[in-house]
Amino acid sequence: MSLKAYQTTQKASESSSQTEYRLFANVTRALMDVKGLPKLDVKLHEALQWNRELWSTLATDCAVEGNMLPKQLRASIISISIWVGRYSSQVARGEEEIQALIDINRNIMEGLAAQAQNNVAEANPGNAATGQNISV
């Protein structure tokens, strides 16, 4: 099976929380890769922008009427998104460290992994050990 066919099959069989986890893992890896680069390095700004876009998309989705997440969770995601935007600007100016953004993303990833594991446990009550464990 070719890599492209494998990736297509993987995406088709993923739950939404697994897809979100994979996206957070990719963005977080990009942030980790640029940690310590000079503030003028284009790679730093690209990673910060990708992270901002991720959080902005989440906030926009949370603001849409009909979003099924609990109201308090949606408000929290929007609030974090606003913080990520402001803090990213401070990182880009060299005023703050990128590690806080990495930590926030990792915390979200832990929640998504737990959610995915709970979904698997509910779907397969006899096999709760199956789950997702991607380390970043």
N, CA, C and O atoms as a MOPAC input file, in Angstrom:
PM7 MOZYME 1SCF
protein

 N      0.85900 1    -1.17800 1     0.00000 1
 C      0.00000 1     0.00000 1     0.00000 1
 C      0.90200 1     1.23600 1     0.00000 1
 O      1.86500 1     1.31900 1     0.76200 1
 N      0.57400 1     2.17900 1    -0.85800 1
 C      1.37800 1     3.39700 1    -0.93000 1
 C      1.10900 1     4.26900 1     0.29200 1
 O      0.09600 1     4.11800 1     0.97500 1
 N      2.04400 1     5.18600 1     0.55000 1
 C      1.90200 1     6.09700 1     1.68000 1
 C      0.63000 1     6.92500 1     1.54400 1
 O     -0.09300 1     7.11600 1     2.52200 1
 N      0.35500 1     7.41500 1     0.34200 1
 C     -0.84600 1     8.23800 1     0.13200 1
 C     -2.11300 1     7.43400 1     0.41600 1
 O     -3.04000 1     7.94500 1     1.04400 1
 N     -2.16000 1     6.20800 1    -0.03100 1
 C     -3.33200 1     5.36500 1     0.22100 1
 C     -3.47700 1     5.08700 1     1.70800 1
 O     -4.58900 1     5.09100 1     2.23600 1
 N     -2.36400 1     4.84700 1     2.38200 1
 C     -2.39800 1     4.62600 1     3.82800 1
 C     -2.92200 1     5.85800 1     4.54600 1
 O     -3.76300 1     5.74100 1     5.43700 1
 N     -2.43500 1     7.04600 1     4.16800 1
 C     -2.87800 1     8.27600 1     4.80600 1
 C     -4.36500 1     8.51800 1     4.57000 1
 O     -5.06800 1     8.97300 1     5.47200 1
 N     -4.84400 1     8.22000 1     3.37800 1
 C     -6.26400 1     8.38100 1     3.07500 1
 C     -7.10000 1     7.44400 1     3.93300 1
 O     -8.13000 1     7.84800 1     4.47300 1
 N     -6.66200 1     6.18800 1     4.06300 1
 C     -7.36600 1     5.21200 1     4.89100 1
 C     -7.34500 1     5.63700 1     6.34900 1
 O     -8.35500 1     5.51800 1     7.04300 1
 N     -6.19800 1     6.13500 1     6.82600 1
 C     -6.07500 1     6.58300 1     8.21300 1
 C     -7.05300 1     7.71300 1     8.49500 1
 O     -7.75000 1     7.68900 1     9.50900 1
 N     -7.11100 1     8.69500 1     7.61900 1
 C     -7.99600 1     9.84000 1     7.81900 1
 C     -9.46000 1     9.41300 1     7.80900 1
 O    -10.27000 1     9.94600 1     8.56600 1
 N     -9.80000 1     8.44800 1     6.94900 1
 C    -11.18600 1     7.99800 1     6.84900 1
 C    -11.62000 1     7.24400 1     8.09700 1
 O    -12.80500 1     7.24100 1     8.43200 1
 N    -10.68500 1     6.60800 1     8.78900 1
 C    -11.04700 1     5.80100 1     9.94700 1
 C    -10.83900 1     6.52800 1    11.28400 1
 O    -11.13300 1     5.96500 1    12.33800 1
 N    -10.34300 1     7.75600 1    11.25400 1
 C    -10.11000 1     8.51500 1    12.47700 1
 C    -11.39800 1     9.12800 1    13.00600 1
 O    -12.28200 1     9.51300 1    12.24200 1
 N    -11.48500 1     9.21100 1    14.32900 1
 C    -12.56200 1     9.98300 1    14.94200 1
 C    -12.16200 1    11.45300 1    14.87900 1
 O    -11.01500 1    11.77800 1    14.57200 1
 N    -13.10900 1    12.33400 1    15.17000 1
 C    -12.78800 1    13.76400 1    15.13800 1
 C    -11.73900 1    14.10700 1    16.19600 1
 O    -10.87100 1    14.94400 1    15.94900 1
 N    -11.80500 1    13.47500 1    17.37200 1
 C    -10.80600 1    13.77800 1    18.40600 1
 C     -9.42600 1    13.25700 1    17.99800 1
 O     -8.41600 1    13.86600 1    18.35000 1
 N     -9.36400 1    12.15000 1    17.26800 1
 C     -8.07100 1    11.65500 1    16.77700 1
 C     -7.49800 1    12.59300 1    15.72600 1
 O     -6.29100 1    12.83300 1    15.70300 1
 N     -8.35000 1    13.12400 1    14.85700 1
 C     -7.89700 1    14.08100 1    13.84200 1
 C     -7.37700 1    15.35000 1    14.51200 1
 O     -6.32800 1    15.87400 1    14.13800 1
 N     -8.12100 1    15.83800 1    15.50400 1
 C     -7.69000 1    17.02900 1    16.23400 1
 C     -6.37100 1    16.76200 1    16.94800 1
 O     -5.48500 1    17.61700 1    16.95800 1
 N     -6.24000 1    15.59400 1    17.53700 1
 C     -5.00600 1    15.23200 1    18.22100 1
 C     -3.83200 1    15.25700 1    17.24500 1
 O     -2.77300 1    15.81100 1    17.54000 1
 N     -4.03800 1    14.64800 1    16.07900 1
 C     -2.96600 1    14.58400 1    15.07500 1
 C     -2.56700 1    15.98900 1    14.63300 1
 O     -1.38100 1    16.27400 1    14.46900 1
 N     -3.54800 1    16.86600 1    14.44000 1
 C     -3.24600 1    18.24300 1    14.04900 1
 C     -2.47300 1    18.96500 1    15.15200 1
 O     -1.47900 1    19.63700 1    14.87900 1
 N     -2.93000 1    18.82700 1    16.39500 1
 C     -2.20000 1    19.44100 1    17.50700 1
 C     -0.78300 1    18.87900 1    17.59800 1
 O      0.15600 1    19.62800 1    17.87100 1
 N     -0.61200 1    17.58300 1    17.37700 1
 C      0.72000 1    16.97700 1    17.43700 1
 C      1.63700 1    17.59000 1    16.37800 1
 O      2.79500 1    17.89800 1    16.66000 1
 N      1.12100 1    17.76500 1    15.17000 1
 C      1.92700 1    18.34500 1    14.09600 1
 C      2.30400 1    19.79600 1    14.38900 1
 O      3.45600 1    20.18900 1    14.20400 1
 N      1.33600 1    20.59100 1    14.84400 1
 C      1.60200 1    21.99000 1    15.15400 1
 C      2.57800 1    22.09400 1    16.32500 1
 O      3.49400 1    22.91600 1    16.30700 1
 N      2.37600 1    21.26200 1    17.33200 1
 C      3.24600 1    21.30900 1    18.51400 1
 C      4.66800 1    20.89900 1    18.16200 1
 O      5.62500 1    21.48100 1    18.67200 1
 N      4.81400 1    19.91200 1    17.30500 1
 C      6.15400 1    19.52800 1    16.84500 1
 C      6.82800 1    20.69600 1    16.13000 1
 O      8.02300 1    20.93300 1    16.30200 1
 N      6.05100 1    21.42200 1    15.32800 1
 C      6.61300 1    22.58100 1    14.62200 1
 C      7.08100 1    23.63300 1    15.62500 1
 O      8.14200 1    24.23200 1    15.45000 1
 N      6.28700 1    23.85900 1    16.67700 1
 C      6.69800 1    24.81900 1    17.70900 1
 C      7.97500 1    24.34600 1    18.40700 1
 O      8.88000 1    25.13900 1    18.66700 1
 N      8.03800 1    23.06300 1    18.70300 1
 C      9.22200 1    22.51700 1    19.37200 1
 C     10.46300 1    22.62800 1    18.48400 1
 O     11.56600 1    22.87600 1    18.97100 1
 N     10.27200 1    22.44400 1    17.19100 1
 C     11.39800 1    22.50800 1    16.25500 1
 C     12.00300 1    23.91200 1    16.16400 1
 O     13.19000 1    24.05800 1    15.87100 1
 N     11.19500 1    24.93600 1    16.41200 1
 C     11.70300 1    26.30600 1    16.28400 1
 C     12.09800 1    26.91200 1    17.62700 1
 O     12.56800 1    28.04800 1    17.68400 1
 N     11.90900 1    26.16300 1    18.69200 1
 C     12.26400 1    26.66200 1    20.02600 1
 C     13.74400 1    27.03100 1    20.03700 1
 O     14.59500 1    26.22400 1    19.66000 1
 N     14.03800 1    28.22400 1    20.46000 1
 C     15.42500 1    28.67300 1    20.54300 1
 C     15.93300 1    29.38900 1    19.30300 1
 O     17.04300 1    29.92100 1    19.31000 1
 N     15.13800 1    29.41000 1    18.23800 1
 C     15.57800 1    30.15100 1    17.05100 1
 C     15.47800 1    31.64800 1    17.31700 1
 O     14.68500 1    32.07800 1    18.15400 1
 N     16.27800 1    32.44700 1    16.60900 1
 C     16.20800 1    33.90500 1    16.78300 1
 C     14.82600 1    34.43500 1    16.40600 1
 O     14.13100 1    33.84800 1    15.57600 1
 N     14.43700 1    35.54100 1    17.02000 1
 C     13.08600 1    36.07900 1    16.80700 1
 C     12.83300 1    36.50400 1    15.36400 1
 O     11.67600 1    36.64000 1    14.96500 1
 N     13.86600 1    36.71500 1    14.58400 1
 C     13.68000 1    37.11900 1    13.18700 1
 C     13.64600 1    35.93900 1    12.21700 1
 O     13.45700 1    36.12700 1    11.01600 1
 N     13.82800 1    34.73600 1    12.73000 1
 C     13.84300 1    33.55100 1    11.86000 1
 C     12.44500 1    33.29800 1    11.30000 1
 O     11.47100 1    33.24500 1    12.05100 1
 N     12.35100 1    33.14400 1    10.00200 1
 C     11.06400 1    32.95000 1     9.33600 1
 C     10.38600 1    31.65900 1     9.79600 1
 O      9.15800 1    31.60100 1     9.86000 1
 N     11.16500 1    30.62600 1    10.11600 1
 C     10.57600 1    29.36000 1    10.56200 1
 C      9.83000 1    29.53700 1    11.88200 1
 O      8.78800 1    28.91700 1    12.09600 1
 N     10.35600 1    30.37500 1    12.76000 1
 C      9.68200 1    30.66800 1    14.01700 1
 C      8.32400 1    31.31000 1    13.74300 1
 O      7.31300 1    30.91300 1    14.32200 1
 N      8.30900 1    32.28900 1    12.87300 1
 C      7.07000 1    33.00600 1    12.57300 1
 C      6.04900 1    32.12000 1    11.85500 1
 O      4.84400 1    32.26100 1    12.06000 1
 N      6.53700 1    31.21200 1    11.01600 1
 C      5.62600 1    30.28000 1    10.33200 1
 C      4.96800 1    29.33500 1    11.33900 1
 O      3.76700 1    29.07900 1    11.26100 1
 N      5.75900 1    28.82000 1    12.28500 1
 C      5.20500 1    27.91300 1    13.29800 1
 C      4.21500 1    28.64600 1    14.20100 1
 O      3.15500 1    28.11500 1    14.53100 1
 N      4.56800 1    29.86500 1    14.59500 1
 C      3.65100 1    30.66400 1    15.42400 1
 C      2.35000 1    30.93800 1    14.66800 1
 O      1.26700 1    30.85800 1    15.24700 1
 N      2.45400 1    31.25600 1    13.39000 1
 C      1.26300 1    31.54200 1    12.59600 1
 C      0.39600 1    30.30100 1    12.43900 1
 O     -0.82900 1    30.39900 1    12.50800 1
 N      0.99800 1    29.14500 1    12.23200 1
 C      0.23800 1    27.89500 1    12.10500 1
 C     -0.52000 1    27.61700 1    13.40300 1
 O     -1.68300 1    27.21500 1    13.37700 1
 N      0.14200 1    27.83300 1    14.52600 1
 C     -0.50400 1    27.62900 1    15.82000 1
 C     -1.65300 1    28.62700 1    16.01300 1
 O     -2.72600 1    28.26100 1    16.49100 1
 N     -1.41900 1    29.87900 1    15.63900 1
 C     -2.49100 1    30.89300 1    15.72400 1
 C     -3.69000 1    30.48500 1    14.86500 1
 O     -4.83700 1    30.59200 1    15.29800 1
 N     -3.41500 1    30.01900 1    13.65000 1
 C     -4.49100 1    29.61200 1    12.75000 1
 C     -5.29100 1    28.44800 1    13.32800 1
 O     -6.51600 1    28.41500 1    13.21800 1
 N     -4.59600 1    27.49900 1    13.94300 1
 C     -5.27600 1    26.36700 1    14.58200 1
 C     -6.23500 1    26.87900 1    15.64800 1
 O     -7.41400 1    26.52600 1    15.65900 1
 N     -5.72000 1    27.71100 1    16.54100 1
 C     -6.54200 1    28.21400 1    17.64500 1
 C     -7.64700 1    29.13200 1    17.14000 1
 O     -8.75100 1    29.11200 1    17.68400 1
 N     -7.38400 1    29.92600 1    16.12700 1
 C     -8.40500 1    30.80300 1    15.55300 1
 C     -9.53700 1    29.97800 1    14.93800 1
 O    -10.71200 1    30.31900 1    15.08000 1
 N     -9.18100 1    28.91300 1    14.26800 1
 C    -10.18900 1    28.02600 1    13.68200 1
 C    -11.04600 1    27.38800 1    14.76500 1
 O    -12.26600 1    27.29500 1    14.62700 1
 N    -10.40200 1    26.94800 1    15.84300 1
 C    -11.15700 1    26.36300 1    16.95700 1
 C    -12.11400 1    27.39300 1    17.55700 1
 O    -13.27300 1    27.08200 1    17.83200 1
 N    -11.63000 1    28.61400 1    17.75700 1
 C    -12.47200 1    29.66300 1    18.33700 1
 C    -13.64800 1    29.98600 1    17.41700 1
 O    -14.77900 1    30.14500 1    17.87700 1
 N    -13.37800 1    30.08000 1    16.13500 1
 C    -14.45600 1    30.35800 1    15.17600 1
 C    -15.50000 1    29.26100 1    15.21200 1
 O    -16.69900 1    29.53900 1    15.19600 1
 N    -15.04700 1    28.00300 1    15.26100 1
 C    -15.96900 1    26.87900 1    15.32700 1
 C    -16.79300 1    26.92100 1    16.61700 1
 O    -17.98100 1    26.59900 1    16.60700 1
 N    -16.17200 1    27.31100 1    17.70700 1
 C    -16.87500 1    27.38500 1    18.98800 1
 C    -17.90700 1    28.51100 1    19.00900 1
 O    -18.87600 1    28.44700 1    19.76600 1
 N    -17.71100 1    29.52600 1    18.19800 1
 C    -18.63000 1    30.66400 1    18.16700 1
 C    -19.84400 1    30.40500 1    17.27700 1
 O    -20.81800 1    31.15600 1    17.32900 1
 N    -19.79700 1    29.36700 1    16.47300 1
 C    -20.88700 1    29.06500 1    15.55300 1
 C    -22.08000 1    28.49500 1    16.32000 1
 O    -21.94300 1    27.57900 1    17.13000 1
 N    -23.24600 1    29.06100 1    16.04100 1
 C    -24.46000 1    28.54000 1    16.66600 1
 C    -24.66900 1    27.10300 1    16.20400 1
 O    -24.51900 1    26.79200 1    15.02200 1
 N    -25.01000 1    26.25100 1    17.12600 1
 C    -25.19800 1    24.84800 1    16.80000 1
 C    -24.00300 1    23.98700 1    17.17100 1
 O    -24.06900 1    22.76200 1    17.06700 1
 N    -22.90800 1    24.60900 1    17.60400 1
 C    -21.76900 1    23.83800 1    18.08000 1
 C    -22.24100 1    23.01100 1    19.27700 1
 O    -22.89600 1    23.53600 1    20.17800 1
 N    -21.91500 1    21.74300 1    19.28300 1
 C    -22.44800 1    20.82200 1    20.28500 1
 C    -21.63500 1    20.76600 1    21.58400 1
 O    -22.04200 1    20.10200 1    22.53700 1
 N    -20.50500 1    21.44800 1    21.62900 1
 C    -19.72300 1    21.45400 1    22.86600 1
 C    -20.46800 1    22.23400 1    23.94500 1
 O    -21.24200 1    23.13900 1    23.63700 1
 N    -20.23400 1    21.88300 1    25.20700 1
 C    -20.85000 1    22.65600 1    26.29200 1
 C    -20.41700 1    24.12700 1    26.21900 1
 O    -19.28900 1    24.44000 1    25.84000 1
 N    -21.33300 1    25.00700 1    26.58700 1
 C    -21.10300 1    26.44800 1    26.47100 1
 C    -19.82900 1    26.88500 1    27.19700 1
 O    -19.06100 1    27.68100 1    26.65700 1
 N    -19.59200 1    26.38000 1    28.40800 1
 C    -18.41100 1    26.76900 1    29.17900 1
 C    -17.12500 1    26.32400 1    28.48800 1
 O    -16.13900 1    27.06100 1    28.48800 1
 N    -17.12400 1    25.13500 1    27.90400 1
 C    -15.94200 1    24.64400 1    27.18500 1
 C    -15.67500 1    25.51000 1    25.96200 1
 O    -14.52800 1    25.85200 1    25.67700 1
 N    -16.73000 1    25.86200 1    25.24100 1
 C    -16.55300 1    26.73500 1    24.07100 1
 C    -15.97800 1    28.08100 1    24.48600 1
 O    -15.08800 1    28.61300 1    23.82200 1
 N    -16.48700 1    28.63000 1    25.58600 1
 C    -15.97100 1    29.92000 1    26.07900 1
 C    -14.50100 1    29.80600 1    26.46400 1
 O    -13.71500 1    30.71700 1    26.20600 1
 N    -14.13400 1    28.69600 1    27.07400 1
 C    -12.73200 1    28.48300 1    27.46700 1
 C    -11.82600 1    28.39200 1    26.24500 1
 O    -10.73300 1    28.95800 1    26.23800 1
 N    -12.27000 1    27.68900 1    25.22100 1
 C    -11.47700 1    27.55500 1    23.99500 1
 C    -11.29700 1    28.91700 1    23.33400 1
 O    -10.20100 1    29.24400 1    22.87700 1
 N    -12.35400 1    29.70500 1    23.28100 1
 C    -12.25600 1    31.05000 1    22.70500 1
 C    -11.28100 1    31.89900 1    23.51400 1
 O    -10.46900 1    32.63000 1    22.94700 1
 N    -11.36300 1    31.80100 1    24.82700 1
 C    -10.46100 1    32.56600 1    25.69900 1
 C     -9.00100 1    32.15700 1    25.48800 1
 O     -8.11600 1    33.00900 1    25.41300 1
 N     -8.75900 1    30.86400 1    25.39400 1
 C     -7.38800 1    30.39200 1    25.14900 1
 C     -6.90800 1    30.88500 1    23.79300 1
 O     -5.75100 1    31.28200 1    23.65200 1
 N     -7.78000 1    30.86200 1    22.79800 1
 C     -7.41400 1    31.33000 1    21.46600 1
 C     -6.96600 1    32.79100 1    21.48700 1
 O     -5.98200 1    33.15500 1    20.84400 1
 N     -7.68800 1    33.61100 1    22.22300 1
 C     -7.31900 1    35.02600 1    22.34700 1
 C     -5.95300 1    35.14900 1    23.01100 1
 O     -5.10600 1    35.92200 1    22.56500 1
 N     -5.74300 1    34.38000 1    24.08300 1
 C     -4.45800 1    34.39800 1    24.78000 1
 C     -3.33200 1    33.94100 1    23.85500 1
 O     -2.26200 1    34.54900 1    23.83000 1
 N     -3.57400 1    32.86200 1    23.09100 1
 C     -2.54900 1    32.34400 1    22.17300 1
 C     -2.15100 1    33.41400 1    21.16600 1
 O     -0.96700 1    33.57700 1    20.87000 1
 N     -3.12900 1    34.14400 1    20.63700 1
 C     -2.81300 1    35.20900 1    19.67900 1
 C     -1.93400 1    36.28200 1    20.28400 1
 O     -0.93500 1    36.68700 1    19.68900 1
 N     -2.30500 1    36.74400 1    21.46900 1
 C     -1.51000 1    37.79700 1    22.13500 1
 C     -0.13000 1    37.29000 1    22.53000 1
 O      0.87500 1    37.96400 1    22.30500 1
 N     -0.08600 1    36.11400 1    23.11200 1
 C      1.18100 1    35.57700 1    23.59100 1
 C      2.12100 1    35.28500 1    22.41400 1
 O      3.33000 1    35.49600 1    22.51000 1
 N      1.55800 1    34.80100 1    21.31500 1
 C      2.38100 1    34.52300 1    20.12800 1
 C      3.06300 1    35.78400 1    19.62800 1
 O      4.21100 1    35.73800 1    19.18500 1
 N      2.36800 1    36.90300 1    19.69500 1
 C      2.98000 1    38.17900 1    19.29800 1
 C      4.15400 1    38.52000 1    20.21100 1
 O      5.17700 1    39.03100 1    19.75600 1
 N      3.99900 1    38.23700 1    21.49100 1
 C      5.09200 1    38.48900 1    22.44000 1
 C      6.28400 1    37.57400 1    22.15700 1
 O      7.43400 1    38.00000 1    22.25800 1
 N      6.00800 1    36.32000 1    21.80400 1
 C      7.09200 1    35.39000 1    21.45300 1
 C      7.79300 1    35.89300 1    20.19200 1
 O      9.02100 1    35.88900 1    20.11800 1
 N      7.02000 1    36.32100 1    19.21100 1
 C      7.59200 1    36.80300 1    17.94800 1
 C      8.49100 1    38.02100 1    18.15700 1
 O      9.46300 1    38.21400 1    17.42600 1
 N      8.16400 1    38.83700 1    19.15500 1
 C      8.98500 1    40.01600 1    19.45400 1
 C     10.15700 1    39.67500 1    20.37600 1
 O     10.96800 1    40.54700 1    20.69000 1
 N     10.25400 1    38.43900 1    20.80500 1
 C     11.33500 1    38.02300 1    21.69500 1
 C     11.09900 1    38.38100 1    23.14600 1
 O     12.03400 1    38.34700 1    23.94600 1
 N      9.86100 1    38.72800 1    23.50800 1
 C      9.53300 1    39.12500 1    24.87900 1
 C      9.15900 1    37.94000 1    25.76500 1
 O      9.26500 1    38.02400 1    26.98900 1
 N      8.72700 1    36.84700 1    25.16300 1
 C      8.31000 1    35.65000 1    25.90100 1
 C      8.89500 1    34.41500 1    25.23500 1
 O      9.38200 1    34.46400 1    24.10500 1
 N      8.83400 1    33.30700 1    25.96500 1
 C      9.34800 1    32.03200 1    25.46200 1
 C      8.21400 1    31.21300 1    24.83400 1
 O      7.05500 1    31.33700 1    25.22800 1
 N      8.55800 1    30.39800 1    23.87900 1
 C      7.58800 1    29.59600 1    23.14900 1
 C      7.05300 1    28.41800 1    23.97500 1
 O      6.01300 1    27.85000 1    23.64100 1
 N      7.75000 1    28.05800 1    25.03600 1
 C      7.40000 1    26.86200 1    25.80900 1
 C      5.95900 1    26.89200 1    26.32900 1
 O      5.31100 1    25.84700 1    26.38100 1
 N      5.45100 1    28.04400 1    26.70900 1
 C      4.06800 1    28.12000 1    27.21500 1
 C      3.06100 1    27.68800 1    26.14600 1
 O      2.05800 1    27.05000 1    26.46500 1
 N      3.31800 1    28.02900 1    24.89200 1
 C      2.43900 1    27.60500 1    23.80300 1
 C      2.51200 1    26.09100 1    23.61200 1
 O      1.49700 1    25.43600 1    23.37500 1
 N      3.70800 1    25.55200 1    23.71700 1
 C      3.89200 1    24.10100 1    23.62000 1
 C      3.13800 1    23.41200 1    24.75400 1
 O      2.46400 1    22.40500 1    24.53600 1
 N      3.25300 1    23.95400 1    25.95700 1
 C      2.58500 1    23.35300 1    27.11900 1
 C      1.06700 1    23.36800 1    26.97000 1
 O      0.40700 1    22.37700 1    27.28100 1
 N      0.51300 1    24.47300 1    26.50200 1
 C     -0.94600 1    24.56300 1    26.29100 1
 C     -1.38700 1    23.49200 1    25.29500 1
 O     -2.35800 1    22.77400 1    25.53500 1
 N     -0.67700 1    23.39200 1    24.19300 1
 C     -1.04500 1    22.40200 1    23.18000 1
 C     -0.94200 1    20.98200 1    23.73500 1
 O     -1.80700 1    20.14800 1    23.46800 1
 N      0.09700 1    20.71000 1    24.49300 1
 C      0.24000 1    19.37000 1    25.08700 1
 C     -0.90700 1    19.06400 1    26.04200 1
 O     -1.39500 1    17.93400 1    26.07900 1
 N     -1.34100 1    20.05200 1    26.81100 1
 C     -2.47500 1    19.83800 1    27.71400 1
 C     -3.74000 1    19.49900 1    26.92600 1
 O     -4.50200 1    18.61600 1    27.32000 1
 N     -3.95600 1    20.18800 1    25.83300 1
 C     -5.10900 1    19.89300 1    24.98700 1
 C     -4.98300 1    18.48800 1    24.39900 1
 O     -5.96400 1    17.74600 1    24.33200 1
 N     -3.77800 1    18.13000 1    23.97800 1
 C     -3.55000 1    16.80200 1    23.42100 1
 C     -3.84400 1    15.70500 1    24.45100 1
 O     -4.40100 1    14.66200 1    24.10800 1
 N     -3.47200 1    15.94000 1    25.69300 1
 C     -3.76700 1    14.96100 1    26.73900 1
 C     -5.27200 1    14.77000 1    26.88500 1
 O     -5.75100 1    13.64500 1    27.02700 1
 N     -6.01000 1    15.87000 1    26.85000 1
 C     -7.46500 1    15.78000 1    26.93200 1
 C     -8.06100 1    15.04800 1    25.73700 1
 O     -8.97300 1    14.23500 1    25.89500 1
 N     -7.54900 1    15.33300 1    24.54200 1
 C     -8.04100 1    14.65300 1    23.34600 1
 C     -7.71400 1    13.16600 1    23.37300 1
 O     -8.52900 1    12.34100 1    22.96100 1
 N     -6.52200 1    12.82200 1    23.86000 1
 C     -6.13800 1    11.40700 1    23.94800 1
 C     -7.04000 1    10.67600 1    24.94100 1
 O     -7.46300 1     9.54800 1    24.68700 1
 N     -7.33000 1    11.31600 1    26.06800 1
 C     -8.21000 1    10.69900 1    27.05900 1
 C     -9.61100 1    10.52500 1    26.47900 1
 O    -10.25500 1     9.50000 1    26.70000 1
 N    -10.07900 1    11.52600 1    25.73900 1
 C    -11.39900 1    11.44200 1    25.11500 1
 C    -11.43600 1    10.29000 1    24.11400 1
 O    -12.39300 1     9.51700 1    24.09300 1
 N    -10.40900 1    10.17400 1    23.29400 1
 C    -10.35400 1     9.09900 1    22.30600 1
 C    -10.32600 1     7.74100 1    22.99800 1
 O    -10.98100 1     6.79800 1    22.55300 1
 N     -9.57100 1     7.64400 1    24.08000 1
 C     -9.49200 1     6.38500 1    24.81500 1
 C    -10.85000 1     6.03900 1    25.43300 1
 O    -11.25500 1     4.87700 1    25.43200 1
 N    -11.55100 1     7.04800 1    25.95900 1
 C    -12.89200 1     6.81700 1    26.51200 1
 C    -13.85700 1     6.36600 1    25.42900 1
 O    -14.68400 1     5.48400 1    25.66000 1
 N    -13.75700 1     6.96500 1    24.25100 1
 C    -14.62400 1     6.57000 1    23.14100 1
 C    -14.37500 1     5.12900 1    22.73300 1
 O    -15.31800 1     4.39100 1    22.44800 1
 N    -13.10100 1     4.71900 1    22.70300 1
 C    -12.76600 1     3.33900 1    22.37000 1
 C    -13.29100 1     2.40500 1    23.44400 1
 O    -13.84100 1     1.34900 1    23.13300 1
 N    -13.12400 1     2.78600 1    24.71700 1
 C    -13.59300 1     1.94500 1    25.81900 1
 C    -15.11000 1     1.78000 1    25.77000 1
 O    -15.62300 1     0.69600 1    26.04800 1
 N    -15.83200 1     2.84400 1    25.41900 1
 C    -17.28400 1     2.75600 1    25.31200 1
 C    -17.70400 1     1.87000 1    24.14800 1
 O    -18.67900 1     1.12500 1    24.24500 1
 N    -16.95900 1     1.95500 1    23.04100 1
 C    -17.29400 1     1.15900 1    21.86100 1
 C    -16.91300 1    -0.30800 1    22.03700 1
 O    -17.56300 1    -1.19500 1    21.48400 1
 N    -15.85100 1    -0.55900 1    22.81400 1
 C    -15.35200 1    -1.91900 1    23.04700 1
 C    -15.17100 1    -2.14300 1    24.54500 1
 O    -14.04000 1    -2.11100 1    25.02900 1
 N    -16.24000 1    -2.36500 1    25.28300 1
 C    -16.13500 1    -2.46000 1    26.74200 1
 C    -15.15900 1    -3.53300 1    27.22800 1
 O    -14.61600 1    -3.40800 1    28.32600 1
 N    -14.92900 1    -4.55700 1    26.45800 1
 C    -14.02000 1    -5.61600 1    26.88100 1
 C    -12.56500 1    -5.32200 1    26.61700 1
 O    -11.69700 1    -6.08000 1    27.05100 1
 N    -12.26600 1    -4.21700 1    25.90100 1
 C    -10.88700 1    -3.93500 1    25.52000 1
 C    -10.58000 1    -2.45700 1    25.74000 1
 O    -10.35200 1    -1.72300 1    24.77900 1
 N    -10.57200 1    -2.01900 1    26.98200 1
 C    -10.35300 1    -0.60700 1    27.30900 1
 C     -8.91000 1    -0.16800 1    27.16900 1
 O     -8.63300 1     1.03100 1    27.21600 1
 N     -7.98100 1    -1.09600 1    27.00000 1
 C     -6.55300 1    -0.72600 1    26.92400 1
 C     -6.18800 1    -0.17300 1    25.55700 1
 O     -5.13300 1     0.44500 1    25.41400 1
 N     -7.03000 1    -0.37600 1    24.54100 1
 C     -6.73900 1     0.14400 1    23.22200 1
 C     -6.89600 1     1.64100 1    23.22200 1
 O     -7.84500 1     2.16400 1    23.80600 1
 N     -5.99500 1     2.33400 1    22.58500 1
 C     -6.09700 1     3.79300 1    22.57200 1
 C     -5.04300 1     4.41100 1    21.71700 1
 O     -4.49000 1     3.76900 1    20.82500 1
 N     -4.76800 1     5.63000 1    21.97900 1
 C     -3.86800 1     6.42100 1    21.17500 1
 C     -2.77400 1     6.95900 1    22.08200 1
 O     -3.04200 1     7.47300 1    23.16800 1
 N     -1.55500 1     6.83500 1    21.62600 1
 C     -0.46300 1     7.36000 1    22.43700 1
 C      0.62000 1     7.87200 1    21.51300 1
 O      1.52800 1     7.13200 1    21.13400 1
 N      0.52400 1     9.11200 1    21.15800 1
 C      1.53500 1     9.77000 1    20.32400 1
 C      2.24700 1    10.74900 1    21.20700 1
 O      1.62500 1    11.64400 1    21.77900 1
 N      3.54400 1    10.59300 1    21.32800 1
 C      4.23700 1    11.48600 1    22.24800 1
 C      4.89000 1    12.61100 1    21.50000 1
 O      5.53600 1    12.41800 1    20.47000 1
 N      4.70800 1    13.79000 1    22.04300 1
 C      5.29300 1    15.00600 1    21.46400 1
 C      6.03000 1    15.71300 1    22.56100 1
 O      6.61500 1    16.77100 1    22.33000 1

